[in-house]
Structure formats: structure tokens, C-alpha cells
């Protein structure tokens, strides 16, 4: 009896202490906690819902498949990014595995952690109201949500660049040695995550050197050490030309895609699908209206506060754009490469919520943008039409090969399909001097696609079925009886499958 009484008394005391601790916290603290929880729900609730896509397959099956040293070696020849994300992801997946939830959860945690950092940034620039607005916009932004569910380095890049910006603002304002050192560390780690961190970090470094002079040298020294350590790897990776494909698309088209993606995520240009620009019109109008309100109704100190994140965002966007257009420059302008500019832009927009001369109007604009982003994020998370292609479902439906077969589909879907089939399928190109014999041809299209012309298949093949896996559909052809027939590889590569480019996988086959 005494033990039970003591236990009840202990639980009551513990509950009372929790209540007192909760009361001791401010309302702002609990709002930020709520926004962080909301960010976690958005990111983790659907974390394993989508199949891996091409770049994620590279992370899961090429980089992280062996020992730590194998992973670091693979970064050197298969990636165009620095090693920090892959090193951390390797240790993370020793506990969680390389499945969709296990590997992506590292990015999801980085995305969630960015929310309270955004609050601190907004508060540092202006006040708690601006901090709450910044945290809200970051929590629900569709682009940040998408890459918080991607097994790549972008969510970690955003977190580290946001930390860099926070300590940049603090160092600029207070000039404490600790802030300079923390800025240097966050900036160096951002550089070790993605090379495009160089552009916002360079802007911050020059700003600090101009305003704080010699006081900024400790932080600048840390960044310089990271840069020197990474330079040989960057030069080596550039020799492979992994990112040269970007310039195959016009710069104007990519800039529009980036603008839309910053507001509505990759759902405006779902991989291999046409853009849906109408989805971005409302958030773009709200964003421009908030920035206009800040420019025309903001007081001098409010505009100066916004100038810091806007200046860093301008460097993160403008320097790569300048390099893309100058003669002899390199064009790597792509939405996800420039994602480090997104939180600074959102933070500048958030400052409109605390304008002294237009507080209600600014709050309404920022609130409407947050509400639209939240609604869109929920719809995008729940709608298969706005997801990555479901190669896992295709692999499950077409099953193991019963005879030599060819699978014709999107060139960037081949790696994902191979990963989920696990049958040793091989990729082939028309230039290879082999005569391939197959019993079956599966044409995998993005939605409904017309049947290929008869000369692309040859007279021996007849359609034997259709498989609908949602977005992806499979039109199956086979030779009558147990025989094999030649594969007309070049003609099949030109089949209309609603993708930008086709590739061919072969299963259970050898040259004829």
C-alpha cells in the first residue's frame, strides 16, 4: 500500500513539474514547437509512400551499398557533390537501413530542424512575430517538403545555409568572436555538403569583411580551410562532367521552372511531365505583394533588416546565373542547385508580417501564403499524380522474367526499375554492336501512350496485355509460342512513351 501511494505521489509530482515547466515557457515557444511538429508530420507521415527515383537510387545502391570507405570513393567518381551528406547518411543507415523510410528520414530530420532555426533568424532580423512567420513559411513550403523526403543532400544544405545566415546576422550585429567562429563552421559544413553553398557563403564573407574587418578573420579562416580541402575533389569530379546535362535545356525554361518550384515544389514540373504553371500563380502573387508592401510601407530599419536575407538570396541566385551567361562560364542553373536561396527569400517575405505601418496587411499576405502552401503540400502528398514515378509498382506487376525480355521506358527510370526488379537487368544502347533476341517487350509509358508502329516491333510480336499501375502503364508484347525474335533497338528507342528520352533494359538475355 505504501509503495503504491508513493508511486502515485511520485507520478503526481512529475506531472505537476511538467505543468510548471509548460507554464514557464512563453506562448511563442509553444507556437514554434507546434510549427516544428507540423513540419515533422508533413515530412514523416508520407516518407515511405513514394518509390525511389534515379538520383536516390544512386545514393542507396551505388554510394551507400558497402563500407564507409567504398562510399567515400564512390562520391569521387559517381557524384558532383562534396562528401559530407554521404558520410553522415552512411552512419545513419547503419542504424536505419537504406530503404525509403530509413534513408530519407535523415533528410526529413534536417528539414524539421530548419524550422526553429528559421524562427531564430526571423527574430534576430526583426522580432518574434517575424520569426514565427518565417518558421511557418519554412514548415509548409512545398519545395522544402519535397527535398526533406529525398535521399539527397539538399535538405542538409538548406539547414546548414540557414545556420550560416543566422550566425552571419549575429556576427554582423554583435561582432562576438563566438558568432564569427560558428558562422565559419556552419558555412564550411555547408560547402562540404553542396558546392553551390559557395555563393551565399561568399556574399556573407565579403559582407563581414567589409563591416567587421579583422574581427571576421577567424570565421573566414575556417571557411578557407574547408575550401582548400574540398578543391581537389571538386576538380576531380568536374572531369567526369556529371552535371553537363543541365545546359541541354534552355536557361529561360530552367529559370521559370525554378521560380515555380520554389513556390509549389517539384509538383509544378513532376519529373518527365509538363509544367503546371497555374499552380504557382497564387503563391507568386502573394510573395510579390508581401515584398512590395515591405518596400513601400516598411520603415528604414525594416527595409534594412530585409536587405540582409535578400542580399544573400541575390548572391545565391545571381552569381550562378552570371556564370551561366558569361562567355566561357559554366551553366549549372537548376532549381534544386539554387535551393539555398529559398529560406532567405521566405525570411524576407516573413518580415512583412511585422511591419509597423502595415502589420495587418502584411500578416494577411504572409498568412495566406502559408495557408496556400500548407494546403498544396497536403494535396501533393496525398495525390499519386503529383508523386515520383512508382517504379516499385511496375517492378511488382511485371514480375520476374520468364523468358528473355526487353523493357522500354524513360532513360532516367531505368536505374529505379533495375533496383526494384533485382533481376540483374542490363542497360543497352543502340550503338552497341549486338543482335539481341527476346521473347517479350514491355513498353512502360507515362500515362496512356499510342501503340508503337509495327515496324518498331517486327512481325513476330503481338500485344498480349496492358498493366495499369497508376501513372505508369505497361503495354506488353510477346512472340507466339516459346520462340525468340530480334529486338529492333534503335526504333524502339524512338517509341512514343510520353517521356523526354527512352532507354532499354534487358532481362535474362545474352547476345544472339
One Martini backbone bead per residue (centre of mass of N, CA, C, O) as a GRO file, in nm:
protein
  512
    1UNK     BB    1   0.059   0.062  -0.023
    2UNK     BB    2   0.299   0.257   0.011
    3UNK     BB    3   0.413   0.218  -0.273
    4UNK     BB    4   0.162   0.317  -0.427
    5UNK     BB    5   0.150   0.595  -0.299
    6UNK     BB    6   0.434   0.681  -0.390
    7UNK     BB    7   0.383   0.649  -0.692
    8UNK     BB    8   0.151   0.854  -0.713
    9UNK     BB    9   0.309   1.089  -0.598
   10UNK     BB   10   0.535   1.088  -0.812
   11UNK     BB   11   0.351   1.134  -1.061
   12UNK     BB   12   0.225   1.399  -0.962
   13UNK     BB   13   0.491   1.554  -0.942
   14UNK     BB   14   0.571   1.521  -1.237
   15UNK     BB   15   0.321   1.656  -1.360
   16UNK     BB   16   0.361   1.926  -1.216
   17UNK     BB   17   0.638   1.990  -1.341
   18UNK     BB   18   0.536   1.999  -1.633
   19UNK     BB   19   0.333   2.229  -1.594
   20UNK     BB   20   0.540   2.437  -1.498
   21UNK     BB   21   0.718   2.426  -1.750
   22UNK     BB   22   0.498   2.514  -1.947
   23UNK     BB   23   0.432   2.789  -1.808
   24UNK     BB   24   0.730   2.904  -1.839
   25UNK     BB   25   0.658   2.912  -2.120
   26UNK     BB   26   0.596   3.066  -2.394
   27UNK     BB   27   0.386   3.111  -2.652
   28UNK     BB   28   0.605   3.114  -2.870
   29UNK     BB   29   0.730   2.843  -2.808
   30UNK     BB   30   0.468   2.674  -2.877
   31UNK     BB   31   0.442   2.765  -3.166
   32UNK     BB   32   0.713   2.651  -3.263
   33UNK     BB   33   0.654   2.364  -3.182
   34UNK     BB   34   0.404   2.332  -3.363
   35UNK     BB   35   0.553   2.385  -3.633
   36UNK     BB   36   0.751   2.150  -3.600
   37UNK     BB   37   0.538   1.929  -3.589
   38UNK     BB   38   0.414   1.989  -3.861
   39UNK     BB   39   0.670   1.933  -4.023
   40UNK     BB   40   0.694   1.637  -3.932
   41UNK     BB   41   0.424   1.535  -4.042
   42UNK     BB   42   0.470   1.607  -4.341
   43UNK     BB   43   0.739   1.431  -4.367
   44UNK     BB   44   0.669   1.142  -4.217
   45UNK     BB   45   0.384   1.037  -4.312
   46UNK     BB   46   0.510   1.007  -4.640
   47UNK     BB   47   0.807   0.888  -4.667
   48UNK     BB   48   0.725   0.579  -4.800
   49UNK     BB   49   0.522   0.629  -5.050
   50UNK     BB   50   0.766   0.666  -5.238
   51UNK     BB   51   0.966   0.593  -5.474
   52UNK     BB   52   1.251   0.576  -5.604
   53UNK     BB   53   1.474   0.769  -5.771
   54UNK     BB   54   1.749   0.801  -5.948
   55UNK     BB   55   1.932   0.959  -5.740
   56UNK     BB   56   1.856   0.774  -5.499
   57UNK     BB   57   1.979   0.518  -5.615
   58UNK     BB   58   2.265   0.614  -5.603
   59UNK     BB   59   2.276   0.638  -5.300
   60UNK     BB   60   2.172   0.345  -5.213
   61UNK     BB   61   2.342   0.150  -5.442
   62UNK     BB   62   2.630   0.300  -5.488
   63UNK     BB   63   2.732   0.450  -5.223
   64UNK     BB   64   2.587   0.273  -4.961
   65UNK     BB   65   2.653  -0.050  -5.009
   66UNK     BB   66   2.910  -0.040  -4.827
   67UNK     BB   67   3.157   0.088  -4.709
   68UNK     BB   68   3.276   0.384  -4.615
   69UNK     BB   69   3.511   0.392  -4.825
   70UNK     BB   70   3.336   0.331  -5.065
   71UNK     BB   71   3.157   0.580  -5.044
   72UNK     BB   72   3.384   0.791  -5.078
   73UNK     BB   73   3.475   0.686  -5.354
   74UNK     BB   74   3.201   0.717  -5.504
   75UNK     BB   75   3.182   1.023  -5.489
   76UNK     BB   76   3.422   1.080  -5.687
   77UNK     BB   77   3.274   0.919  -5.956
   78UNK     BB   78   2.931   0.966  -5.912
   79UNK     BB   79   2.958   1.267  -5.824
   80UNK     BB   80   2.887   1.649  -5.775
   81UNK     BB   81   2.951   1.627  -5.460
   82UNK     BB   82   3.018   1.638  -5.158
   83UNK     BB   83   3.062   1.414  -4.861
   84UNK     BB   84   2.890   1.473  -4.603
   85UNK     BB   85   2.615   1.345  -4.648
   86UNK     BB   86   2.726   1.052  -4.705
   87UNK     BB   87   2.862   1.011  -4.436
   88UNK     BB   88   2.610   1.049  -4.257
   89UNK     BB   89   2.428   0.843  -4.407
   90UNK     BB   90   2.595   0.596  -4.349
   91UNK     BB   91   2.561   0.599  -4.042
   92UNK     BB   92   2.253   0.608  -4.039
   93UNK     BB   93   2.209   0.330  -4.208
   94UNK     BB   94   2.321   0.137  -3.986
   95UNK     BB   95   2.033   0.174  -3.834
   96UNK     BB   96   1.797   0.207  -4.084
   97UNK     BB   97   1.879   0.173  -4.358
   98UNK     BB   98   1.808   0.191  -4.735
   99UNK     BB   99   1.536   0.256  -4.723
  100UNK     BB  100   1.314   0.497  -4.763
  101UNK     BB  101   1.277   0.572  -4.461
  102UNK     BB  102   1.565   0.547  -4.353
  103UNK     BB  103   1.711   0.748  -4.549
  104UNK     BB  104   1.504   0.994  -4.555
  105UNK     BB  105   1.505   1.069  -4.246
  106UNK     BB  106   1.749   1.255  -4.254
  107UNK     BB  107   1.618   1.480  -4.424
  108UNK     BB  108   1.372   1.524  -4.243
  109UNK     BB  109   1.528   1.625  -3.997
  110UNK     BB  110   1.655   1.867  -4.137
  111UNK     BB  111   1.387   2.002  -4.211
  112UNK     BB  112   1.281   2.036  -3.921
  113UNK     BB  113   1.532   2.196  -3.803
  114UNK     BB  114   1.483   2.460  -3.979
  115UNK     BB  115   1.249   2.594  -3.831
  116UNK     BB  116   1.382   2.711  -3.566
  117UNK     BB  117   1.601   2.863  -3.723
  118UNK     BB  118   1.406   3.055  -3.869
  119UNK     BB  119   1.304   3.189  -3.617
  120UNK     BB  120   1.576   3.304  -3.521
  121UNK     BB  121   1.623   3.473  -3.773
  122UNK     BB  122   1.369   3.653  -3.762
  123UNK     BB  123   1.426   3.761  -3.476
  124UNK     BB  124   1.704   3.884  -3.537
  125UNK     BB  125   1.602   4.083  -3.761
  126UNK     BB  126   1.339   4.165  -3.569
  127UNK     BB  127   1.109   3.947  -3.441
  128UNK     BB  128   0.888   3.714  -3.328
  129UNK     BB  129   0.684   3.747  -3.553
  130UNK     BB  130   0.885   3.697  -3.784
  131UNK     BB  131   0.976   3.420  -3.683
  132UNK     BB  132   0.704   3.277  -3.708
  133UNK     BB  133   0.665   3.329  -4.010
  134UNK     BB  134   0.920   3.181  -4.103
  135UNK     BB  135   0.855   2.904  -3.981
  136UNK     BB  136   0.590   2.861  -4.137
  137UNK     BB  137   0.701   2.876  -4.429
  138UNK     BB  138   0.906   2.643  -4.393
  139UNK     BB  139   0.715   2.411  -4.296
  140UNK     BB  140   0.516   2.436  -4.583
  141UNK     BB  141   0.704   2.425  -4.808
  142UNK     BB  142   0.710   2.228  -5.090
  143UNK     BB  143   1.014   2.220  -5.157
  144UNK     BB  144   1.115   2.143  -4.871
  145UNK     BB  145   0.945   1.888  -4.853
  146UNK     BB  146   1.054   1.729  -5.092
  147UNK     BB  147   1.369   1.739  -4.986
  148UNK     BB  148   1.286   1.593  -4.710
  149UNK     BB  149   1.209   1.328  -4.922
  150UNK     BB  150   1.521   1.303  -5.005
  151UNK     BB  151   1.815   1.105  -5.091
  152UNK     BB  152   1.972   1.390  -5.039
  153UNK     BB  153   2.150   1.705  -4.971
  154UNK     BB  154   1.941   1.951  -4.957
  155UNK     BB  155   1.838   1.969  -4.662
  156UNK     BB  156   2.118   2.008  -4.536
  157UNK     BB  157   2.190   2.262  -4.689
  158UNK     BB  158   1.964   2.440  -4.576
  159UNK     BB  159   2.035   2.421  -4.279
  160UNK     BB  160   2.332   2.530  -4.298
  161UNK     BB  161   2.261   2.801  -4.442
  162UNK     BB  162   2.078   2.903  -4.214
  163UNK     BB  163   2.294   2.903  -3.997
  164UNK     BB  164   2.487   3.091  -4.142
  165UNK     BB  165   2.289   3.333  -4.152
  166UNK     BB  166   2.247   3.365  -3.850
  167UNK     BB  167   2.554   3.415  -3.776
  168UNK     BB  168   2.588   3.652  -3.962
  169UNK     BB  169   2.390   3.842  -3.823
  170UNK     BB  170   2.523   3.830  -3.543
  171UNK     BB  171   2.807   3.923  -3.629
  172UNK     BB  172   2.714   4.195  -3.752
  173UNK     BB  173   2.582   4.301  -3.484
  174UNK     BB  174   2.800   4.204  -3.241
  175UNK     BB  175   3.098   4.076  -3.293
  176UNK     BB  176   3.140   3.795  -3.188
  177UNK     BB  177   3.356   3.540  -3.190
  178UNK     BB  178   3.153   3.306  -3.174
  179UNK     BB  179   2.992   3.386  -3.432
  180UNK     BB  180   3.222   3.364  -3.634
  181UNK     BB  181   3.286   3.065  -3.582
  182UNK     BB  182   2.999   2.952  -3.642
  183UNK     BB  183   2.986   3.058  -3.924
  184UNK     BB  184   3.232   2.904  -4.034
  185UNK     BB  185   3.127   2.620  -3.970
  186UNK     BB  186   2.857   2.625  -4.123
  187UNK     BB  187   2.980   2.704  -4.397
  188UNK     BB  188   3.175   2.467  -4.429
  189UNK     BB  189   2.955   2.245  -4.416
  190UNK     BB  190   2.801   2.345  -4.661
  191UNK     BB  191   3.034   2.303  -4.863
  192UNK     BB  192   3.047   1.985  -4.783
  193UNK     BB  193   2.752   1.940  -4.926
  194UNK     BB  194   2.755   2.196  -5.141
  195UNK     BB  195   2.888   2.400  -5.383
  196UNK     BB  196   2.649   2.626  -5.382
  197UNK     BB  197   2.729   2.753  -5.103
  198UNK     BB  198   2.940   2.957  -5.203
  199UNK     BB  199   2.758   3.205  -5.272
  200UNK     BB  200   2.639   3.288  -4.995
  201UNK     BB  201   2.909   3.275  -4.841
  202UNK     BB  202   3.059   3.493  -5.003
  203UNK     BB  203   2.870   3.723  -4.933
  204UNK     BB  204   2.908   3.708  -4.626
  205UNK     BB  205   3.214   3.744  -4.620
  206UNK     BB  206   3.227   4.027  -4.751
  207UNK     BB  207   3.042   4.165  -4.549
  208UNK     BB  208   3.215   4.111  -4.296
  209UNK     BB  209   3.475   4.242  -4.397
  210UNK     BB  210   3.352   4.525  -4.435
  211UNK     BB  211   3.218   4.559  -4.137
  212UNK     BB  212   3.453   4.383  -3.943
  213UNK     BB  213   3.706   4.287  -4.056
  214UNK     BB  214   3.929   4.133  -3.852
  215UNK     BB  215   3.700   3.989  -3.685
  216UNK     BB  216   3.637   3.775  -3.935
  217UNK     BB  217   3.890   3.585  -3.970
  218UNK     BB  218   3.824   3.320  -3.819
  219UNK     BB  219   3.586   3.241  -4.003
  220UNK     BB  220   3.736   3.263  -4.276
  221UNK     BB  221   3.946   3.044  -4.212
  222UNK     BB  222   3.752   2.805  -4.200
  223UNK     BB  223   3.646   2.829  -4.488
  224UNK     BB  224   3.921   2.805  -4.630
  225UNK     BB  225   3.984   2.517  -4.534
  226UNK     BB  226   3.748   2.381  -4.671
  227UNK     BB  227   3.811   2.474  -4.960
  228UNK     BB  228   4.092   2.340  -4.984
  229UNK     BB  229   3.995   2.046  -4.924
  230UNK     BB  230   3.777   2.041  -5.176
  231UNK     BB  231   3.915   2.113  -5.448
  232UNK     BB  232   4.024   1.839  -5.559
  233UNK     BB  233   3.747   1.703  -5.578
  234UNK     BB  234   3.607   1.904  -5.766
  235UNK     BB  235   3.801   1.867  -6.004
  236UNK     BB  236   3.757   1.564  -6.038
  237UNK     BB  237   3.445   1.568  -6.085
  238UNK     BB  238   3.443   1.758  -6.336
  239UNK     BB  239   3.579   1.550  -6.535
  240UNK     BB  240   3.297   1.383  -6.574
  241UNK     BB  241   3.032   1.562  -6.634
  242UNK     BB  242   2.755   1.519  -6.464
  243UNK     BB  243   2.626   1.835  -6.515
  244UNK     BB  244   2.600   1.891  -6.834
  245UNK     BB  245   2.290   1.840  -6.892
  246UNK     BB  246   2.160   2.109  -6.806
  247UNK     BB  247   2.227   2.273  -7.086
  248UNK     BB  248   2.002   2.128  -7.266
  249UNK     BB  249   1.837   2.347  -7.134
  250UNK     BB  250   1.699   2.630  -7.119
  251UNK     BB  251   1.739   2.896  -6.917
  252UNK     BB  252   1.452   3.010  -6.913
  253UNK     BB  253   1.311   2.746  -6.837
  254UNK     BB  254   1.466   2.701  -6.567
  255UNK     BB  255   1.377   2.963  -6.428
  256UNK     BB  256   1.079   2.900  -6.424
  257UNK     BB  257   1.096   2.635  -6.272
  258UNK     BB  258   1.223   2.757  -6.017
  259UNK     BB  259   1.000   2.951  -5.939
  260UNK     BB  260   0.779   2.736  -5.912
  261UNK     BB  261   0.929   2.544  -5.712
  262UNK     BB  262   0.959   2.744  -5.469
  263UNK     BB  263   0.627   2.741  -5.436
  264UNK     BB  264   0.543   2.410  -5.539
  265UNK     BB  265   0.755   2.246  -5.621
  266UNK     BB  266   0.785   1.955  -5.823
  267UNK     BB  267   0.476   1.961  -5.912
  268UNK     BB  268   0.522   2.163  -6.163
  269UNK     BB  269   0.763   1.932  -6.259
  270UNK     BB  270   0.719   1.649  -6.295
  271UNK     BB  271   0.896   1.405  -6.374
  272UNK     BB  272   0.845   1.414  -6.721
  273UNK     BB  273   0.646   1.657  -6.700
  274UNK     BB  274   0.455   1.902  -6.746
  275UNK     BB  275   0.392   2.197  -6.662
  276UNK     BB  276   0.204   2.390  -6.385
  277UNK     BB  277   0.176   2.722  -6.361
  278UNK     BB  278  -0.096   2.781  -6.210
  279UNK     BB  279   0.003   2.685  -5.923
  280UNK     BB  280   0.201   2.958  -5.891
  281UNK     BB  281   0.036   3.226  -5.898
  282UNK     BB  282  -0.058   3.277  -5.609
  283UNK     BB  283   0.216   3.268  -5.450
  284UNK     BB  284   0.350   3.484  -5.627
  285UNK     BB  285   0.159   3.718  -5.562
  286UNK     BB  286   0.201   3.713  -5.252
  287UNK     BB  287   0.505   3.756  -5.252
  288UNK     BB  288   0.515   4.026  -5.409
  289UNK     BB  289   0.326   4.180  -5.217
  290UNK     BB  290   0.504   4.158  -4.963
  291UNK     BB  291   0.756   4.298  -5.086
  292UNK     BB  292   0.611   4.562  -5.161
  293UNK     BB  293   0.524   4.637  -4.877
  294UNK     BB  294   0.810   4.652  -4.766
  295UNK     BB  295   0.912   4.877  -4.964
  296UNK     BB  296   0.658   5.100  -4.919
  297UNK     BB  297   0.591   5.051  -4.584
  298UNK     BB  298   0.858   5.033  -4.482
  299UNK     BB  299   1.093   5.105  -4.279
  300UNK     BB  300   1.419   5.146  -4.266
  301UNK     BB  301   1.484   4.908  -4.066
  302UNK     BB  302   1.311   4.699  -4.221
  303UNK     BB  303   1.464   4.710  -4.491
  304UNK     BB  304   1.742   4.639  -4.374
  305UNK     BB  305   1.666   4.361  -4.271
  306UNK     BB  306   1.584   4.249  -4.559
  307UNK     BB  307   1.861   4.291  -4.707
  308UNK     BB  308   2.013   4.047  -4.606
  309UNK     BB  309   1.855   3.802  -4.727
  310UNK     BB  310   1.834   3.924  -5.014
  311UNK     BB  311   2.139   3.939  -5.070
  312UNK     BB  312   2.197   3.636  -5.038
  313UNK     BB  313   1.993   3.541  -5.251
  314UNK     BB  314   2.116   3.698  -5.488
  315UNK     BB  315   2.384   3.543  -5.483
  316UNK     BB  316   2.268   3.248  -5.509
  317UNK     BB  317   2.142   3.332  -5.798
  318UNK     BB  318   2.330   3.537  -5.961
  319UNK     BB  319   2.606   3.399  -5.994
  320UNK     BB  320   2.518   3.148  -6.159
  321UNK     BB  321   2.390   3.318  -6.384
  322UNK     BB  322   2.647   3.465  -6.471
  323UNK     BB  323   2.810   3.204  -6.537
  324UNK     BB  324   2.602   3.114  -6.767
  325UNK     BB  325   2.646   3.390  -6.966
  326UNK     BB  326   2.932   3.393  -6.978
  327UNK     BB  327   3.203   3.352  -7.142
  328UNK     BB  328   3.311   3.030  -7.041
  329UNK     BB  329   3.102   2.939  -6.864
  330UNK     BB  330   2.894   2.777  -6.621
  331UNK     BB  331   2.587   2.576  -6.651
  332UNK     BB  332   2.400   2.507  -6.328
  333UNK     BB  333   2.106   2.597  -6.353
  334UNK     BB  334   1.896   2.487  -6.078
  335UNK     BB  335   1.671   2.464  -5.845
  336UNK     BB  336   1.822   2.265  -5.642
  337UNK     BB  337   2.097   2.421  -5.651
  338UNK     BB  338   1.931   2.701  -5.539
  339UNK     BB  339   1.796   2.636  -5.248
  340UNK     BB  340   1.959   2.833  -5.054
  341UNK     BB  341   1.758   3.086  -5.128
  342UNK     BB  342   1.479   3.023  -4.992
  343UNK     BB  343   1.491   3.107  -4.692
  344UNK     BB  344   1.570   3.403  -4.733
  345UNK     BB  345   1.311   3.472  -4.891
  346UNK     BB  346   1.105   3.386  -4.672
  347UNK     BB  347   1.213   3.580  -4.456
  348UNK     BB  348   1.153   3.841  -4.604
  349UNK     BB  349   0.851   3.793  -4.623
  350UNK     BB  350   0.803   3.766  -4.310
  351UNK     BB  351   0.861   4.071  -4.238
  352UNK     BB  352   0.572   4.174  -4.326
  353UNK     BB  353   0.427   4.080  -4.048
  354UNK     BB  354   0.595   4.342  -3.878
  355UNK     BB  355   0.481   4.600  -3.973
  356UNK     BB  356   0.396   4.904  -3.847
  357UNK     BB  357   0.221   5.026  -4.113
  358UNK     BB  358   0.131   4.695  -4.206
  359UNK     BB  359   0.046   4.449  -4.024
  360UNK     BB  360  -0.217   4.335  -4.135
  361UNK     BB  361  -0.142   4.303  -4.433
  362UNK     BB  362   0.111   4.129  -4.390
  363UNK     BB  363  -0.024   3.899  -4.233
  364UNK     BB  364  -0.224   3.819  -4.456
  365UNK     BB  365  -0.018   3.744  -4.673
  366UNK     BB  366   0.147   3.536  -4.513
  367UNK     BB  367  -0.094   3.360  -4.429
  368UNK     BB  368  -0.186   3.289  -4.718
  369UNK     BB  369   0.078   3.152  -4.805
  370UNK     BB  370   0.079   2.935  -4.585
  371UNK     BB  371  -0.198   2.812  -4.653
  372UNK     BB  372  -0.138   2.733  -4.943
  373UNK     BB  373   0.112   2.557  -4.886
  374UNK     BB  374  -0.029   2.356  -4.704
  375UNK     BB  375  -0.249   2.261  -4.900
  376UNK     BB  376  -0.055   2.173  -5.124
  377UNK     BB  377   0.111   1.968  -4.960
  378UNK     BB  378  -0.124   1.779  -4.899
  379UNK     BB  379  -0.210   1.719  -5.187
  380UNK     BB  380   0.067   1.618  -5.292
  381UNK     BB  381   0.093   1.383  -5.079
  382UNK     BB  382  -0.200   1.244  -5.173
  383UNK     BB  383  -0.111   1.256  -5.486
  384UNK     BB  384   0.004   1.046  -5.729
  385UNK     BB  385   0.027   1.262  -5.968
  386UNK     BB  386   0.259   1.421  -5.765
  387UNK     BB  387   0.464   1.199  -5.789
  388UNK     BB  388   0.677   0.980  -5.817
  389UNK     BB  389   0.753   0.731  -5.991
  390UNK     BB  390   0.627   0.384  -5.966
  391UNK     BB  391   0.859   0.141  -5.995
  392UNK     BB  392   0.773  -0.071  -5.788
  393UNK     BB  393   0.498  -0.142  -5.916
  394UNK     BB  394   0.608  -0.236  -6.185
  395UNK     BB  395   0.793  -0.462  -6.083
  396UNK     BB  396   0.563  -0.624  -5.948
  397UNK     BB  397   0.380  -0.668  -6.207
  398UNK     BB  398   0.600  -0.794  -6.410
  399UNK     BB  399   0.818  -0.938  -6.276
  400UNK     BB  400   0.973  -1.207  -6.353
  401UNK     BB  401   1.146  -1.356  -6.591
  402UNK     BB  402   1.051  -1.619  -6.830
  403UNK     BB  403   1.208  -1.460  -7.051
  404UNK     BB  404   1.343  -1.287  -7.273
  405UNK     BB  405   1.359  -0.924  -7.221
  406UNK     BB  406   1.217  -0.598  -7.285
  407UNK     BB  407   1.249  -0.256  -7.147
  408UNK     BB  408   1.068   0.037  -7.228
  409UNK     BB  409   1.176   0.365  -7.113
  410UNK     BB  410   1.284   0.585  -6.918
  411UNK     BB  411   1.607   0.665  -6.876
  412UNK     BB  412   1.561   0.762  -6.557
  413UNK     BB  413   1.412   0.470  -6.482
  414UNK     BB  414   1.613   0.234  -6.495
  415UNK     BB  415   1.744   0.228  -6.214
  416UNK     BB  416   1.482   0.183  -6.055
  417UNK     BB  417   1.390  -0.078  -6.191
  418UNK     BB  418   1.640  -0.244  -6.121
  419UNK     BB  419   1.618  -0.218  -5.814
  420UNK     BB  420   1.322  -0.358  -5.791
  421UNK     BB  421   1.389  -0.625  -5.943
  422UNK     BB  422   1.658  -0.788  -5.893
  423UNK     BB  423   1.764  -0.938  -6.200
  424UNK     BB  424   2.007  -0.817  -6.372
  425UNK     BB  425   1.962  -0.588  -6.541
  426UNK     BB  426   2.035  -0.426  -6.856
  427UNK     BB  427   2.188  -0.168  -7.026
  428UNK     BB  428   2.113  -0.035  -7.354
  429UNK     BB  429   2.245   0.065  -7.673
  430UNK     BB  430   2.246   0.111  -8.014
  431UNK     BB  431   2.569   0.113  -8.047
  432UNK     BB  432   2.565  -0.171  -7.986
  433UNK     BB  433   2.715  -0.474  -8.132
  434UNK     BB  434   2.418  -0.635  -8.115
  435UNK     BB  435   2.205  -0.925  -8.126
  436UNK     BB  436   1.887  -0.924  -7.995
  437UNK     BB  437   1.693  -1.175  -7.819
  438UNK     BB  438   1.332  -1.198  -7.771
  439UNK     BB  439   1.002  -1.260  -7.625
  440UNK     BB  440   0.971  -0.973  -7.478
  441UNK     BB  441   0.782  -0.650  -7.465
  442UNK     BB  442   0.799  -0.359  -7.251
  443UNK     BB  443   0.593  -0.067  -7.248
  444UNK     BB  444   0.669   0.220  -7.052
  445UNK     BB  445   0.441   0.473  -6.960
  446UNK     BB  446   0.318   0.808  -6.926
  447UNK     BB  447   0.057   0.694  -6.948
  448UNK     BB  448  -0.106   0.713  -7.220
  449UNK     BB  449  -0.009   0.534  -7.522
  450UNK     BB  450   0.068   0.462  -7.820
  451UNK     BB  451   0.124   0.237  -8.030
  452UNK     BB  452   0.358   0.106  -8.197
  453UNK     BB  453   0.492   0.058  -8.471
  454UNK     BB  454   0.538  -0.232  -8.640
  455UNK     BB  455   0.845  -0.175  -8.724
  456UNK     BB  456   0.950  -0.160  -8.421
  457UNK     BB  457   0.894  -0.477  -8.361
  458UNK     BB  458   0.778  -0.671  -8.561
  459UNK     BB  459   0.604  -0.958  -8.678
  460UNK     BB  460   0.628  -1.148  -8.407
  461UNK     BB  461   0.466  -0.934  -8.245
  462UNK     BB  462   0.212  -0.934  -7.980
  463UNK     BB  463  -0.037  -0.825  -7.802
  464UNK     BB  464  -0.105  -0.937  -7.442
  465UNK     BB  465  -0.124  -0.655  -7.269
  466UNK     BB  466  -0.228  -0.455  -6.976
  467UNK     BB  467  -0.072  -0.234  -6.729
  468UNK     BB  468  -0.195  -0.068  -6.433
  469UNK     BB  469  -0.010   0.166  -6.195
  470UNK     BB  470  -0.128   0.446  -6.285
  471UNK     BB  471   0.083   0.642  -6.420
  472UNK     BB  472   0.200   0.375  -6.508
  473UNK     BB  473   0.221   0.192  -6.821
  474UNK     BB  474   0.181  -0.144  -6.969
  475UNK     BB  475   0.285  -0.271  -7.283
  476UNK     BB  476   0.248  -0.604  -7.403
  477UNK     BB  477   0.479  -0.816  -7.580
  478UNK     BB  478   0.482  -1.125  -7.790
  479UNK     BB  479   0.575  -1.432  -7.883
  480UNK     BB  480   0.463  -1.693  -8.032
  481UNK     BB  481   0.543  -1.899  -7.818
  482UNK     BB  482   0.893  -1.990  -7.737
  483UNK     BB  483   1.024  -1.788  -7.900
  484UNK     BB  484   1.247  -1.568  -8.079
  485UNK     BB  485   1.332  -1.217  -8.147
  486UNK     BB  486   1.435  -0.943  -8.276
  487UNK     BB  487   1.566  -0.633  -8.165
  488UNK     BB  488   1.459  -0.296  -8.236
  489UNK     BB  489   1.629  -0.065  -8.084
  490UNK     BB  490   1.618   0.207  -8.236
  491UNK     BB  491   1.306   0.220  -8.270
  492UNK     BB  492   1.224   0.192  -7.968
  493UNK     BB  493   1.363   0.456  -7.867
  494UNK     BB  494   1.121   0.621  -8.042
  495UNK     BB  495   0.896   0.573  -7.874
  496UNK     BB  496   0.580   0.673  -7.750
  497UNK     BB  497   0.596   0.752  -7.377
  498UNK     BB  498   0.606   1.056  -7.251
  499UNK     BB  499   0.910   1.109  -7.271
  500UNK     BB  500   1.214   1.257  -7.329
  501UNK     BB  501   1.358   0.966  -7.292
  502UNK     BB  502   1.477   0.654  -7.391
  503UNK     BB  503   1.514   0.319  -7.264
  504UNK     BB  504   1.691  -0.006  -7.224
  505UNK     BB  505   1.604  -0.320  -7.088
  506UNK     BB  506   1.756  -0.638  -6.996
  507UNK     BB  507   1.629  -0.976  -6.941
  508UNK     BB  508   1.751  -1.279  -6.961
  509UNK     BB  509   2.020  -1.219  -7.153
  510UNK     BB  510   2.188  -1.252  -7.475
  511UNK     BB  511   2.361  -1.256  -7.738
  512UNK     BB  512   2.296  -1.366  -8.083
   0.00000   0.00000   0.00000
